[in-house]
């Protein structure tokens, strides 16, 4: 045997590697009185005969042929399951030396054996709908991921997809499994990386278990149909996918994407022997191993998601300000602020926002449109004034749509502080219920 890397012994035969997928064992016929095939490598194996018959072409019998060393068997062993074509380059696998005196051999072999060729495995499954399955998660606020490490994003829904595959050369009784490969998120290996360290994509099988990327032990069995034609079957299963927070932190804003590859494994394969009469009277035998094997990619899953910059959230959607009872003193002083009451618009989770702009929408007072009108049926000649704690007046948006700007800080809760007061706008103002409804909106930068 020429210097090839030893792989293993199986049934007293030594296998040597000839490419990444295949190893080879060889037997040589020793005729004469021995009359058997001997596994290589060997040394000093005699033919157990004392004449030249079946050993030399110069034998006394005209019917004698060269048989010792003239025939053999090759056996191929599949080292790694593969799909497609595996090339065997021209490779010397054996040098045969002969001698009349044991242990005394020349440097020139009597014969050499080479092997070359290819083995083709035309087997696989592909996604019926095309090579890529698109799953758009949609648009989320960064705050949808905050404090939700390992959990689905707030307001997210699971995307459930039924997968149909077209499979080629799958035998009866073969089980087919789907598993996932792809780059895992650095902070959560259960999730596919989305190009943002704080978010990832989770894929679940039909049984609800997570298909962990690059873990061959976690898979989903497919339902396999009968033969559609001579070589094809269909296979199907259902998967679900959803975005999660991998850190609990606010993720950066932007458009992100991730790719997962669907791999198909077969759980059973058949033993097949390929016999061919080779030059130099060698019999080639190839055996496929009965073991789970990967038969290639069935397509990709492409995830997309958009994260909006984390602006602030209101602590309360509605704010009640109790103005209490106001005493109108006579004579009424028009323009005087009465019963000043402090209130705040509370903001939280203001990551990436540095400015909040507030507009207020309410009916302007007909006498002084810079103020907000009170509800009808109560006090008259009185209006509501709103200003910031710094003294900047907030006008009804229909009077002046210019918003009032506030600086916000992203490291905690922000309070936009205001003062509300009643203001007489007529000298003949009357007492009564003094309610007003003002709607406010906040935008962020």
N, C-alpha and C positions, 0 to 999 in steps of 0.2 A: 504494500500500500504506500502511495506517495504521501509526503507530509501534508495532511489536511487536519483541521482541528477536530479532535475526538469529541463526540457529543454524548453518546449513551450506549449501553448494551441492552438489547431486547432479544429474548429467546436465544441467548448465546451468540448474537450477531453484533458486531461492532459498527456503529454508525459515525460517519464523519461529515462535517458540514461542507457543502459546496456553494451555497449562497445564503441569503438571510432567511429564506423560508424552508429550505430543503437540506436534508442530510442523506447520505447514501451508505449502504453496506453492500459488499460484493462477496460472491462465492466463486471459486474456481474448481472446475472438474479435474480430479486426479484419477486417471483410469488405471488400466493394468489390473493388478490384484486388489487395489483399493476400491476403485469404482465408485467414488463419492465426491460430492461438492464440499469443499473446505472453505470456511469463512476466512477472509483475509483480515489483517495480515497474518502470515504464518511463515515458518522456517523449518527446513529439513523434514519436509513431508515427502516420504517416498511413495512410489507407485506399487510397491510390493511385488515386483516381477523381476526375473533375472534375464529376460531376453529383450530384444529391441522392439518386439511387436507392441503396437499401440503406444510407442514412445518415439519412434523415428520414422521419417519418410523413407529411409533406406532399409526398412525391415525386410526380412526374407520373403514374407508373404506379399504378393502383389495387391492383395485387398487391404493391406494395413493402411490405416490413416492416422494422422496426428490428432490424438484426442486429449492427451494429458495437457492441461492448460489451454486447450483450444475452445472450450466452452465455459460458460459461467452464468451466474444470475446477478442481477443488480436489484436492490430493493430501495425504494425512495421513502423517506420518512418526513412527514410534514412537521416542521419545527414550529412554525407560526401560521395560524389560519390566515388565508388571504383570498381576495377576490380579484378576478381579472387574470392577467398573464404573469407568470413567474419565469424569467429567463434563466436557463442553465447555460452559461458560456462554455466554450470548449475547455474541458478540464481533464487533466490526466488523473486518473483515479488508481492506477495500478501499474507496477512494473513486475514482470515475471522473470525470475532467474532460474536456470536449470544447471544441474551438475551431476556428475557420476560419483563424486566423492562428497559425502556430507560435510557441511560447514565450509566448503571451499567453493566460492563463487567468483565469477569474473565481474568486471565493472559494467559490462554491457548487457542489458536485459535481452532475453529471448523474444519478448514481446511487450508491448505497452497497450493499455486500454484507455481510451478517452471517451468522455460522454459530453453531449451537447443537445440542446433542444429547449422546449418550453412546456409548461403545464398551464392550462387555461381553466379557470373556474367561472363560468358565465352565470353567476347567481347573484340576486340582489332584490331590493325593494326601493321604489321611488314614490315620492308624494304625487298623488294623482292630479292635484290642482296646480302643480308646478314645483319648481325647485325651492321656492321660498314662501313661508307662511308669514304674513304680516299681522302683527298685533300692536295696534296703536293704543297706548294706555290713555292718551289724552292730555289735558292740561290740569295742573295742580298748583296750589299755592305752596310755597316752601313750608308754611306753618302746618300743612297737612301731614308732614313727616315728623314734626317736633315731638320729642318725648314718646316716640312709638317704636323704639328699637325692636327689631324682629317682628313687627306687626305690619299689617296691611295699612297703606296710607289712608288717612281720613277721606271719606267720600269716594273711595275707590271701589270698583266692582270687579269681580273675577270675570275674565274673558274665558269662556268655555268654547273649545273648538273640537269638532269631530274630524278626525284625520282618516283619510282614505289612501291606501297605498296599492300600487300595482307591483306584484312580486313575480320574479322569473325563476323557474327551475327550483321550486320549493316542493319537496316530496310529501307524500301523505304522512301524517303523523308528526311532522316537524312543527315544533313550537317556535314562534317568532316573538322577540322581545324588543321593545323600544327603550333606549336609554339616551341620556343627554350628555353632550360634551360642550365645552365652552370655557371662557375665562371666568373664574369665580370672582365675586366681589372680595376685595382685600379684607373687609371687616366681617363678612358673613359668607362662609364657603357654601352655604346652601343656595345662594342667590347668584344669578348671572350678572356679571359686571355691566353697568350701564354708562360707563365713562364718567361717573360721579361717585366718589367714595361713600357718600351718605345714602345712596339709594341702590336698589337692586331689583331684579326680576325673579320671582319664584315660579317654578313650573310644577304642577301637581299631576299625578296620574289619575286615572278614572277612579281608583280606590281612595283618593284623597291624600295619598302619601307624596311627599316632596321627591321629585326626581333630581337628586343631588348631582350637579355637574361633575363629570369625570369619575363617577363612582359606579363601576360596572356591576356592583352587587345590588344596586337600586334600579329597578327597571319596571316596565309595564308590559304585560303580555298582550299581544294583539289577537283579535278574533280573525281566524283565517277561513276563507271560503273554500269550496271545492274548485276543481279546475275550471277556468273560464274557457280555455282552449288547451292545446297540447302542452303549453309551457307556462301559462300564466294563471295566477290566483289573485284575489284581492284580500287585503288585510285592513283592519280598522281598529281604532281605539279613540278615546276621548281624553283630552288634556285641558287643564285650566291654568291660567297665568294671571299674576297680579303684581303690582309694585309694592315694595316694602321699604321701611327705613332700616338701614343697617347700622346706624349709630345713635339714633335719637336726636341728632343735631339738625339744625336748619340747613338744608342743602343749598348750594349755589344755584342761581337762576340760569336758565338756558335751555337749549334743546339737546336731548341726550338719546343715545341708542345703544342697543346691545344685540349680540348675535349668539344663538345657541344652535348647535348642530345635532340633528336627530340621527342616532346610530341604530342600526338594526343588527341584532344578534340572533342566531339560530341555536336552539337548545339541543338538537340532535342532528347528526350527520351520518351518512351511510358509508360503510366500507366498500371501496371499489378497487379492484385489481385491474391494471392495464397491462396486457401481455403483448409484446412485440418482438419479432425475431430481428435481432440486431446484426450488423456486420461482425465478423469474427465469432459468430455463433453464440452471442450473448443474449440471454432472456431477460428482459426488463420487466420488473414488477413494481408498481406504485400503489401505495395504500394511503387512503385518507383517514385521518384519525377521527374516531367518534367522540367528539368533545364539543362543548359550546364554542362558537366562533363568531367573529364579527364579519358581516358581509357587506359592510360599507355604509356610506352616508345615504340617508333617505331624503335629505333636504335640510334647510335652515329655518330657524324661527327668528324673525327680525322684530325687535321691540323698539318702540319709540315713545318718548315722553317729553312734555314741556313743563318746566318748573318756572312759575312766575316769581319775581322778586318778593321776598318776604316783607310785605308791608305790615302796618299795624292792624290790630283787631280791636274793636270797641269792647270795653268792659261791660257796658250796658247799652242796649239798643234804645232804651227809653229812659229819660231823666225827668223826674218830678221835682220841681222847685216850689217849696211852700213859702209864699210871699207873706203869709199871715195877714192880720187885719191892719188896714191903713186908715189913719184918722186925717180927714181933709180939714185943715184949718182955714178959717176965713180971715181975711180975704185969701183966695187961692193964689199961690205963687206959681205962675206958669213957668215950666222948664225946670222946676226944682225936683231933684231925684229923691224919692221917698222909699223907705223900707228896703234899703239895699241888701241883697241876699247873694252870698257866694255859692257858686256851683262849679262843677268840673266835668269835662268830657274825658273819661279815662281811656287810655290806649295801652295795649300790651303787645308783646312780641313784635317790636318795631325793628327787627333786624333789617339791615341794609337801607332803611329809610332815615333821612335826616331832617325832613321838613314835612309838616302836615298843614294843609290849607283847608280852612273851614268856611263853608257858605251856609247861610241860614235862610230858609224859605218860609215866609209867613205873610199875612196880609199887612200892607203898610197902613199906618194910620192916615185917614184922609186929610187931617189937619197938618200933621207933621210926618211925611212919608219916610223920614229917617228912623222912625220908631215903628214898633209892631202894634197893630190894632188889637184891642181886646175883643173877646167874643161878644156878640150882640146879646141884648136882653139884660145887661147888668149896668155897671157904672158907665157914665158917659163923660166925655171931655178928658179922659185919662188914657195914656198909652204905656207900652212896655219898652224900656230901653235895655239893651244888652251891650256890654263892653267887656274887654279883657281886663284881667287884674292889673294890667299895665296901662289901662285907660284908652285903648284903641276901640272905637265903636264898631259894632257889628251891625251892618245895615240889612234890611230885607233885600233879598237878591233881586227882586223886581225893581228896587230903587237903585241899588248899586251892586252889580254882580262881582265886584272885586273881592276875592276871598281874603280872609285874615290869616296870615301865615304864623306858624308856631315852629320853633325848633324842637325836635324830638331826639331822644337818645335811645340807642338800640340795646342798652345793657339793663333794661328794667322797664317798669311801668311808668308811663308818662301821664301827667295831668295837665290838661288845657284849662286853665283857670279863668272863670268868667264871673261877672257881677250883673245881676238883674235888679232893676228898680222900676217903680212906677213913676211916671212923669205926667203932671197935669199939662194939657195942651190948650185948655180953654179956661177962662176965669170963672165960668159958670159950671164947672165940673160937678157931677153928681155922684153920690155914693152908690154902692151896690156890688154885686159879684163881679170880680175882676180877674177872669181867666183868659189865658191866651195860649194858643198852640203854635209852636215854632218847630219846623223840621230842619234838621241840620245834616250836612254831608261832609265827609272828610276825604280828601285825596292826598296822595303821598308822593314824595320824590326821594 
